[in-house]
Amino acid sequence: MFKLIRNWLDRRIIHGSTISAEQWEEAMSALPLLKGMMLDDRKKLCELAILFLHRKVFEGAQGFVVTQPMALIIALQACLPILNLGLHVYNGWYSVIVYPSGFAPKRVVTDEYGVEHHVQSNLSGESWQKGPVVLSWDDSEYAGVIDGHNLVIHEFAHKLDMQNGTANGFPPLHKGMDRSVWVSAFSEGFKDFQKKCDRGKHIGIDCYAASSPAEFFAVLSEVFFERPDVIQYYYPAVYDQLSHYYRQATLTRLSQV
């Protein structure tokens, strides 16, 4: 009964959307990574974006004003990874905070000896467990260019990873996916990628992915949606697992662009 009511409410929200065809076209045109999508998938993505905008609160930081076109560009990118997963995987948190550009939060870090250090790091985005997703607009506006880098997908991949606890590169797998196959593909891929980065071999994947399994999953998710050919070439087993997890064949879709 609850599911039927939820579906009914969702349809009302979608049908009541005031986003015009021109606004949709403008947002889609700003995101080349969406080219090649079938009409049914585009429709599904737009509906997910409407629901995402309804359920999440967009807040501008440092006096920044987040306009509807800005929020729409972010929402479309955030919903692309969950196109065939459903919006419920983003449950448990409510806000997207947008800075005009990079930000540098101050934090207190305790080292192994119990000594506290005040640190300040320059960031373009971050995701908090059960908290907000924080994005830089400068790095989100053109994130949809097909270059293998996408801040929005990166941070929302962390959110997917955090569904079962802290981000560790091991999100909840779907029924029918083999845990041991996932672990083998990602563990071997991660170790090989670390070696490549240590040797200074650049393969079109940001070496930030070598910093931890969580970042490997997030960065490889960016590449999966923009340059899946790179993953397929170097780490076909990882591509296969990402394809099963996201339930999308991005290699086929983007080969038509």
KOLPATOR-34259 format. One record per atom (N, C-alpha, C): residue in three letters; x, y, z. Coordinates in steps of 0.1 Angstrom, whole numbers, padded with zeros to 4 digits, always signed. Example, Ala and Ser with C-alpha at 12.3 -4.5 7.8 and 13.67 -1.06 7.14 Angstrom:
ALA+0132-0057+0078/ALA+0123-0045+0078/ALA+0132-0033+0078/SER+0128-0022+0071/SER+0137-0011+0071/SER+0129+0000+0079/
REM end
This chain:
MET+0008-0012+0000/MET+0000+0000+0000/MET+0009+0013+0000/PHE+0019+0012+0009/PHE+0028+0024+0009/PHE+0034+0027-0004/LYS+0039+0016-0011/LYS+0045+0018-0024/LYS+0036+0024-0034/LEU+0023+0020-0034/LEU+0013+0025-0043/LEU+0011+0040-0041/ILE+0010+0044-0028/ILE+0008+0058-0024/ILE+0020+0066-0029/ARG+0032+0060-0026/ARG+0045+0067-0030/ARG+0045+0069-0045/ASN+0042+0059-0053/ASN+0041+0060-0068/ASN+0031+0071-0072/TRP+0020+0071-0066/TRP+0009+0081-0069/TRP+0014+0095-0066/LEU+0020+0097-0055/LEU+0026+0110-0051/LEU+0037+0114-0061/ASP+0045+0105-0065/ASP+0056+0108-0074/ASP+0051+0112-0087/ARG+0040+0105-0092/ARG+0034+0109-0105/ARG+0028+0123-0104/ARG+0022+0126-0093/ARG+0017+0140-0092/ARG+0028+0151-0092/ILE+0039+0148-0085/ILE+0050+0157-0085/ILE+0056+0159-0099/ILE+0057+0148-0106/ILE+0063+0148-0120/ILE+0053+0156-0129/HIS+0040+0153-0129/HIS+0031+0160-0137/HIS+0029+0175-0134/GLY+0032+0178-0121/GLY+0031+0192-0117/GLY+0043+0200-0119/SER+0054+0194-0125/SER+0066+0201-0127/SER+0064+0214-0136/THR+0071+0225-0133/THR+0070+0237-0141/THR+0082+0239-0149/ILE+0091+0229-0150/ILE+0103+0230-0159/ILE+0098+0229-0173/SER+0102+0239-0181/SER+0097+0240-0195/SER+0106+0231-0204/ALA+0101+0228-0216/ALA+0108+0221-0226/ALA+0121+0228-0229/GLU+0121+0241-0230/GLU+0133+0249-0233/GLU+0143+0247-0222/GLN+0139+0247-0210/GLN+0148+0246-0198/GLN+0155+0232-0199/TRP+0146+0222-0202/TRP+0152+0208-0203/TRP+0162+0207-0214/GLU+0159+0213-0225/GLU+0168+0213-0237/GLU+0181+0220-0234/GLU+0180+0231-0227/GLU+0192+0239-0223/GLU+0201+0231-0214/ALA+0195+0225-0204/ALA+0203+0217-0194/ALA+0209+0205-0201/MET+0201+0198-0209/MET+0207+0186-0216/MET+0218+0190-0226/SER+0217+0201-0232/SER+0227+0206-0242/SER+0240+0209-0235/ALA+0239+0213-0222/ALA+0251+0216-0214/ALA+0258+0204-0209/LEU+0252+0192-0211/LEU+0258+0179-0206/LEU+0260+0169-0217/PRO+0272+0170-0224/PRO+0274+0161-0235/PRO+0274+0146-0231/LEU+0277+0143-0219/LEU+0277+0129-0215/LEU+0263+0123-0216/LEU+0253+0131-0218/LEU+0239+0125-0219/LEU+0236+0122-0233/LYS+0244+0126-0243/LYS+0242+0123-0257/LYS+0242+0108-0259/GLY+0234+0104-0268/GLY+0233+0089-0271/GLY+0223+0082-0263/MET+0217+0089-0253/MET+0206+0082-0245/MET+0194+0080-0253/MET+0188+0068-0251/MET+0175+0065-0258/MET+0164+0075-0252/LEU+0154+0077-0260/LEU+0143+0086-0255/LEU+0137+0082-0242/ASP+0135+0069-0241/ASP+0129+0064-0228/ASP+0138+0066-0216/ASP+0151+0065-0218/ASP+0160+0068-0207/ASP+0161+0083-0204/ARG+0160+0091-0214/ARG+0160+0105-0212/ARG+0148+0109-0204/LYS+0136+0104-0207/LYS+0124+0106-0200/LYS+0125+0102-0185/LYS+0131+0090-0183/LYS+0132+0085-0170/LYS+0142+0094-0162/LEU+0153+0098-0168/LEU+0162+0107-0162/LEU+0156+0120-0158/CYS+0148+0126-0166/CYS+0141+0138-0163/CYS+0132+0137-0152/GLU+0125+0126-0151/GLU+0115+0123-0140/GLU+0123+0122-0127/LEU+0134+0115-0128/LEU+0142+0113-0115/LEU+0147+0127-0111/ALA+0151+0135-0120/ALA+0157+0148-0117/ALA+0146+0157-0110/ILE+0133+0156-0115/ILE+0122+0163-0109/ILE+0120+0159-0095/LEU+0120+0146-0092/LEU+0118+0141-0079/LEU+0130+0145-0070/PHE+0142+0144-0075/PHE+0154+0148-0068/PHE+0153+0162-0063/LEU+0149+0171-0073/LEU+0148+0185-0069/LEU+0137+0188-0059/HIS+0127+0179-0059/HIS+0116+0180-0049/HIS+0120+0176-0035/ARG+0128+0166-0035/ARG+0131+0160-0022/ARG+0144+0165-0015/LYS+0153+0171-0023/LYS+0165+0176-0018/LYS+0165+0192-0018/VAL+0172+0197-0008/VAL+0172+0212-0007/VAL+0186+0217-0012/PHE+0186+0226-0021/PHE+0198+0232-0026/PHE+0201+0245-0018/GLU+0213+0246-0013/GLU+0217+0257-0005/GLU+0230+0263-0011/GLY+0230+0276-0013/GLY+0242+0283-0017/GLY+0251+0287-0005/ALA+0263+0285-0006/ALA+0273+0289+0004/ALA+0280+0302+0001/GLN+0284+0309+0011/GLN+0291+0322+0009/GLN+0283+0332+0001/GLY+0269+0332+0003/GLY+0261+0341-0004/GLY+0257+0337-0018/PHE+0262+0325-0022/PHE+0259+0321-0036/PHE+0245+0318-0038/VAL+0239+0322-0049/VAL+0225+0319-0052/VAL+0224+0308-0062/VAL+0218+0297-0058/VAL+0216+0285-0067/VAL+0203+0287-0075/THR+0204+0290-0088/THR+0192+0291-0096/THR+0187+0278-0101/GLN+0174+0278-0106/GLN+0168+0265-0111/GLN+0177+0259-0122/PRO+0182+0267-0132/PRO+0190+0260-0142/PRO+0203+0254-0136/MET+0209+0260-0126/MET+0220+0254-0120/MET+0217+0241-0113/ALA+0206+0242-0105/ALA+0201+0230-0098/ALA+0198+0218-0107/LEU+0192+0222-0119/LEU+0188+0212-0129/LEU+0200+0205-0135/ILE+0211+0212-0137/ILE+0223+0207-0143/ILE+0229+0197-0133/ILE+0229+0201-0120/ILE+0234+0192-0110/ILE+0226+0180-0108/ALA+0212+0182-0108/ALA+0203+0171-0106/ALA+0204+0160-0117/LEU+0205+0164-0129/LEU+0206+0155-0140/LEU+0219+0146-0139/GLN+0230+0153-0135/GLN+0242+0145-0133/GLN+0241+0136-0121/ALA+0235+0140-0110/ALA+0234+0132-0098/ALA+0225+0120-0101/CYS+0215+0122-0110/CYS+0205+0111-0112/CYS+0210+0101-0123/LEU+0220+0105-0131/LEU+0225+0096-0141/LEU+0229+0082-0135/PRO+0237+0082-0125/PRO+0242+0069-0119/PRO+0230+0061-0114/ILE+0219+0067-0110/ILE+0208+0059-0104/ILE+0197+0057-0113/LEU+0199+0060-0126/LEU+0189+0059-0136/LEU+0181+0046-0135/ASN+0188+0035-0133/ASN+0181+0022-0132/ASN+0182+0016-0118/LEU+0185+0025-0108/LEU+0185+0020-0094/LEU+0174+0026-0086/GLY+0170+0038-0089/GLY+0159+0044-0082/GLY+0163+0055-0072/LEU+0155+0065-0069/LEU+0159+0076-0061/LEU+0161+0072-0046/HIS+0155+0060-0042/HIS+0156+0056-0028/HIS+0170+0054-0023/VAL+0179+0051-0033/VAL+0193+0049-0029/VAL+0199+0062-0023/TYR+0193+0073-0025/TYR+0198+0086-0020/TYR+0190+0090-0007/ASN+0183+0080-0001/ASN+0175+0083+0011/ASN+0185+0086+0023/GLY+0180+0093+0033/GLY+0187+0094+0045/GLY+0195+0107+0046/TRP+0194+0116+0036/TRP+0201+0129+0037/TRP+0193+0138+0028/TYR+0195+0152+0030/TYR+0185+0161+0024/TYR+0191+0173+0016/SER+0203+0176+0018/SER+0208+0189+0012/SER+0220+0188+0003/VAL+0220+0196-0007/VAL+0231+0198-0016/VAL+0236+0212-0014/ILE+0248+0214-0009/ILE+0254+0227-0007/ILE+0263+0231-0018/VAL+0261+0242-0024/VAL+0269+0246-0036/VAL+0277+0259-0033/TYR+0290+0258-0034/TYR+0299+0269-0033/TYR+0301+0275-0047/PRO+0304+0288-0048/PRO+0306+0294-0061/PRO+0319+0288-0068/SER+0329+0284-0060/SER+0341+0278-0065/SER+0347+0269-0054/GLY+0360+0266-0055/GLY+0366+0257-0045/GLY+0365+0263-0031/PHE+0365+0254-0021/PHE+0364+0259-0007/PHE+0375+0252+0001/ALA+0378+0258+0013/ALA+0388+0253+0021/ALA+0384+0252+0036/PRO+0377+0241+0039/PRO+0372+0240+0053/PRO+0383+0238+0063/LYS+0382+0243+0075/LYS+0392+0241+0085/LYS+0387+0230+0094/ARG+0396+0221+0097/ARG+0392+0209+0105/ARG+0403+0206+0115/VAL+0399+0199+0126/VAL+0409+0194+0136/VAL+0411+0179+0134/VAL+0423+0175+0132/VAL+0427+0161+0130/VAL+0436+0157+0141/THR+0433+0145+0147/THR+0441+0139+0157/THR+0450+0129+0151/ASP+0463+0130+0154/ASP+0472+0120+0148/ASP+0473+0108+0157/GLU+0482+0099+0153/GLU+0483+0086+0160/GLU+0488+0087+0175/TYR+0494+0099+0178/TYR+0499+0101+0191/TYR+0489+0109+0200/GLY+0477+0112+0194/GLY+0467+0119+0202/GLY+0469+0134+0201/VAL+0477+0139+0192/VAL+0480+0153+0191/VAL+0470+0159+0180/GLU+0463+0170+0184/GLU+0454+0176+0175/GLU+0461+0186+0166/HIS+0457+0186+0153/HIS+0463+0195+0143/HIS+0452+0202+0136/HIS+0453+0215+0134/HIS+0443+0223+0127/HIS+0448+0223+0112/VAL+0439+0217+0104/VAL+0443+0216+0089/VAL+0433+0223+0081/GLN+0437+0228+0069/GLN+0428+0234+0060/GLN+0431+0229+0046/SER+0422+0223+0039/SER+0424+0217+0026/SER+0416+0224+0016/ASN+0421+0225+0004/ASN+0413+0230-0007/ASN+0406+0219-0014/LEU+0392+0221-0015/LEU+0384+0211-0020/LEU+0375+0216-0031/SER+0370+0207-0040/SER+0360+0211-0050/SER+0347+0204-0047/GLY+0347+0194-0038/GLY+0335+0187-0034/GLY+0338+0177-0023/GLU+0327+0173-0016/GLU+0328+0163-0006/GLU+0314+0158-0003/SER+0314+0146+0003/SER+0301+0139+0007/SER+0303+0135+0021/TRP+0292+0138+0029/TRP+0292+0135+0043/TRP+0282+0123+0045/GLN+0286+0113+0053/GLN+0277+0102+0056/GLN+0265+0107+0063/LYS+0253+0105+0058/LYS+0241+0109+0063/LYS+0240+0125+0064/GLY+0249+0131+0057/GLY+0249+0146+0056/GLY+0248+0151+0042/PRO+0252+0163+0040/PRO+0250+0169+0026/PRO+0261+0164+0016/VAL+0258+0167+0004/VAL+0268+0166-0007/VAL+0272+0181-0009/VAL+0285+0184-0009/VAL+0290+0197-0011/VAL+0297+0198-0024/LEU+0294+0208-0032/LEU+0299+0209-0046/LEU+0304+0223-0049/SER+0314+0225-0057/SER+0318+0237-0062/SER+0311+0239-0076/TRP+0304+0251-0078/TRP+0297+0253-0090/TRP+0306+0254-0102/ASP+0318+0260-0100/ASP+0328+0261-0111/ASP+0331+0247-0116/ASP+0332+0237-0107/ASP+0335+0224-0111/ASP+0323+0215-0115/SER+0311+0220-0113/SER+0299+0212-0116/SER+0293+0217-0129/GLU+0294+0230-0132/GLU+0288+0235-0144/GLU+0292+0228-0157/TYR+0305+0225-0158/TYR+0310+0219-0171/TYR+0314+0204-0168/ALA+0310+0199-0157/ALA+0314+0185-0153/ALA+0309+0175-0164/GLY+0299+0178-0171/GLY+0293+0169-0180/GLY+0300+0168-0194/VAL+0311+0175-0195/VAL+0319+0174-0207/VAL+0326+0160-0207/ILE+0327+0154-0218/ILE+0332+0140-0218/ILE+0347+0140-0218/ASP+0353+0141-0206/ASP+0367+0141-0205/ASP+0372+0131-0194/GLY+0363+0123-0188/GLY+0367+0114-0178/GLY+0367+0119-0164/HIS+0363+0132-0162/HIS+0363+0138-0149/HIS+0349+0144-0147/ASN+0343+0140-0136/ASN+0329+0145-0133/ASN+0328+0146-0118/LEU+0329+0159-0112/LEU+0328+0161-0098/LEU+0314+0156-0092/VAL+0303+0159-0099/VAL+0290+0155-0094/VAL+0289+0140-0093/ILE+0292+0133-0103/ILE+0291+0118-0103/ILE+0301+0113-0092/HIS+0312+0119-0091/HIS+0322+0114-0080/HIS+0316+0115-0066/GLU+0311+0126-0063/GLU+0305+0128-0049/GLU+0293+0120-0047/PHE+0285+0118-0057/PHE+0273+0110-0055/PHE+0276+0095-0055/ALA+0287+0091-0062/ALA+0292+0077-0061/ALA+0296+0074-0046/HIS+0302+0084-0040/HIS+0305+0082-0025/HIS+0292+0080-0017/LYS+0282+0087-0021/LYS+0269+0085-0014/LYS+0264+0071-0015/LEU+0265+0066-0027/LEU+0261+0052-0030/LEU+0270+0042-0022/ASP+0282+0045-0021/ASP+0292+0037-0013/ASP+0289+0037+0002/MET+0283+0049+0006/MET+0281+0051+0021/MET+0268+0044+0025/GLN+0260+0038+0016/GLN+0247+0032+0020/GLN+0249+0022+0031/ASN+0260+0015+0031/ASN+0262+0004+0042/ASN+0273+0008+0051/GLY+0275+0021+0053/GLY+0286+0026+0063/GLY+0295+0036+0056/THR+0307+0037+0062/THR+0317+0046+0056/THR+0321+0042+0042/ALA+0325+0051+0034/ALA+0329+0048+0021/ALA+0342+0039+0021/ASN+0341+0028+0014/ASN+0352+0019+0013/ASN+0354+0012+0000/GLY+0346+0017-0010/GLY+0347+0011-0023/GLY+0339-0001-0025/PHE+0330-0004-0016/PHE+0322-0016-0016/PHE+0307-0013-0013/PRO+0300-0007-0022/PRO+0285-0004-0020/PRO+0277-0016-0019/PRO+0265-0015-0014/PRO+0256-0027-0013/PRO+0254-0033-0027/LEU+0257-0045-0029/LEU+0255-0051-0043/LEU+0241-0056-0045/HIS+0237-0057-0057/HIS+0223-0061-0060/HIS+0222-0077-0060/LYS+0210-0081-0059/LYS+0208-0096-0059/LYS+0213-0101-0072/GLY+0220-0112-0071/GLY+0226-0118-0083/GLY+0241-0114-0085/MET+0245-0104-0079/MET+0259-0100-0080/MET+0268-0108-0070/ASP+0279-0112-0074/ASP+0288-0121-0066/ASP+0298-0112-0058/ARG+0297-0112-0045/ARG+0306-0104-0037/ARG+0321-0107-0040/SER+0324-0120-0041/SER+0338-0124-0044/SER+0343-0119-0057/VAL+0334-0118-0067/VAL+0338-0113-0080/VAL+0341-0098-0080/TRP+0333-0091-0072/TRP+0335-0077-0071/TRP+0348-0074-0064/VAL+0350-0081-0053/VAL+0363-0079-0045/VAL+0375-0082-0053/SER+0375-0093-0061/SER+0386-0097-0069/SER+0389-0086-0080/ALA+0378-0082-0087/ALA+0380-0072-0098/ALA+0385-0059-0093/PHE+0380-0054-0082/PHE+0384-0041-0077/PHE+0397-0042-0070/SER+0400-0052-0062/SER+0412-0053-0055/SER+0424-0054-0065/GLU+0423-0063-0075/GLU+0433-0064-0085/GLU+0435-0051-0093/GLY+0424-0045-0097/GLY+0424-0033-0104/GLY+0431-0022-0096/PHE+0427-0021-0083/PHE+0433-0010-0075/PHE+0448-0012-0073/LYS+0453-0024-0071/LYS+0467-0027-0069/LYS+0475-0024-0082/ASP+0469-0028-0093/ASP+0476-0025-0106/ASP+0476-0010-0109/PHE+0465-0003-0106/PHE+0465+0011-0108/PHE+0475+0019-0099/GLN+0476+0014-0087/GLN+0486+0021-0078/GLN+0500+0019-0084/LYS+0503+0007-0089/LYS+0516+0005-0095/LYS+0518+0014-0107/LYS+0508+0016-0115/LYS+0509+0024-0127/LYS+0512+0039-0123/CYS+0505+0043-0112/CYS+0507+0057-0108/CYS+0520+0059-0102/ASP+0525+0049-0094/ASP+0538+0050-0088/ASP+0549+0051-0099/ARG+0547+0044-0110/ARG+0557+0045-0121/ARG+0555+0057-0130/GLY+0545+0065-0127/GLY+0542+0077-0135/GLY+0536+0074-0148/LYS+0529+0062-0149/LYS+0522+0058-0162/LYS+0508+0064-0161/HIS+0505+0073-0171/HIS+0492+0079-0171/HIS+0483+0072-0181/ILE+0472+0067-0177/ILE+0463+0060-0186/ILE+0449+0066-0188/GLY+0448+0079-0184/GLY+0435+0086-0186/GLY+0426+0085-0174/ILE+0431+0080-0163/ILE+0424+0079-0150/ILE+0432+0087-0140/ASP+0425+0096-0133/ASP+0432+0105-0123/ASP+0438+0096-0112/CYS+0451+0098-0109/CYS+0458+0090-0099/CYS+0453+0093-0085/TYR+0444+0102-0083/TYR+0437+0104-0070/TYR+0430+0091-0067/ALA+0426+0083-0077/ALA+0419+0070-0075/ALA+0428+0060-0068/ALA+0441+0062-0068/ALA+0451+0053-0061/ALA+0452+0056-0047/SER+0445+0066-0042/SER+0447+0070-0027/SER+0440+0061-0018/SER+0429+0055-0022/SER+0421+0046-0013/SER+0411+0038-0022/PRO+0406+0027-0017/PRO+0396+0019-0024/PRO+0383+0028-0026/ALA+0379+0036-0017/ALA+0368+0045-0018/ALA+0369+0054-0030/GLU+0381+0060-0031/GLU+0384+0070-0042/GLU+0385+0062-0055/PHE+0390+0050-0055/PHE+0391+0042-0067/PHE+0377+0040-0073/PHE+0367+0036-0064/PHE+0354+0034-0068/PHE+0347+0047-0074/ALA+0350+0058-0066/ALA+0343+0071-0071/ALA+0349+0076-0084/VAL+0362+0075-0085/VAL+0369+0080-0097/VAL+0365+0071-0109/LEU+0366+0058-0107/LEU+0362+0049-0117/LEU+0348+0050-0122/SER+0339+0055-0112/SER+0325+0057-0116/SER+0324+0069-0125/GLU+0332+0080-0122/GLU+0333+0091-0131/GLU+0337+0087-0146/VAL+0347+0079-0146/VAL+0352+0074-0159/VAL+0342+0065-0166/PHE+0335+0057-0158/PHE+0325+0048-0163/PHE+0314+0055-0171/PHE+0310+0067-0166/PHE+0300+0074-0173/PHE+0305+0084-0183/GLU+0318+0086-0185/GLU+0323+0095-0195/GLU+0333+0088-0204/ARG+0342+0080-0200/ARG+0351+0073-0208/ARG+0352+0058-0205/PRO+0341+0051-0206/PRO+0341+0037-0203/PRO+0351+0029-0211/ASP+0354+0034-0223/ASP+0364+0027-0231/ASP+0377+0025-0224/VAL+0381+0035-0216/VAL+0394+0035-0209/VAL+0393+0023-0198/ILE+0382+0022-0191/ILE+0381+0011-0181/ILE+0381-0002-0188/GLN+0373-0003-0199/GLN+0372-0016-0206/GLN+0385-0020-0211/TYR+0394-0011-0215/TYR+0407-0014-0221/TYR+0416-0019-0210/TYR+0417-0012-0199/TYR+0427-0015-0189/TYR+0421-0025-0178/TYR+0409-0023-0175/TYR+0403-0031-0164/TYR+0389-0036-0168/PRO+0388-0046-0177/PRO+0376-0051-0182/PRO+0367-0057-0171/ALA+0373-0063-0161/ALA+0366-0069-0150/ALA+0359-0059-0142/VAL+0366-0047-0140/VAL+0360-0036-0132/VAL+0348-0030-0140/TYR+0350-0028-0153/TYR+0339-0023-0162/TYR+0327-0032-0161/ASP+0329-0045-0161/ASP+0318-0055-0160/ASP+0311-0053-0147/GLN+0318-0052-0136/GLN+0311-0051-0123/GLN+0304-0037-0122/LEU+0310-0027-0127/LEU+0303-0014-0127/LEU+0290-0014-0135/SER+0291-0021-0147/SER+0280-0022-0155/SER+0268-0030-0148/HIS+0272-0040-0141/HIS+0262-0048-0134/HIS+0256-0039-0122/TYR+0265-0032-0115/TYR+0261-0024-0104/TYR+0252-0012-0108/TYR+0256-0004-0118/TYR+0248+0007-0122/TYR+0237+0003-0132/ARG+0237-0010-0136/ARG+0227-0015-0146/ARG+0226-0006-0158/GLN+0238-0003-0163/GLN+0239+0005-0175/GLN+0251+0000-0184/ALA+0249+0001-0197/ALA+0260-0003-0206/ALA+0265+0010-0212/THR+0273+0017-0205/THR+0277+0031-0210/THR+0287+0030-0222/LEU+0294+0019-0223/LEU+0303+0017-0234/LEU+0295+0017-0247/THR+0283+0010-0247/THR+0275+0009-0259/THR+0268+0023-0262/ARG+0264+0030-0251/ARG+0257+0042-0253/ARG+0266+0053-0259/LEU+0278+0054-0252/LEU+0287+0065-0256/LEU+0295+0062-0269/SER+0295+0050-0273/SER+0301+0047-0286/SER+0293+0052-0298/GLN+0281+0056-0295/GLN+0272+0062-0305/GLN+0273+0077-0306/VAL+0281+0083-0296/VAL+0282+0098-0296/VAL+0292+0103-0306/
REM end
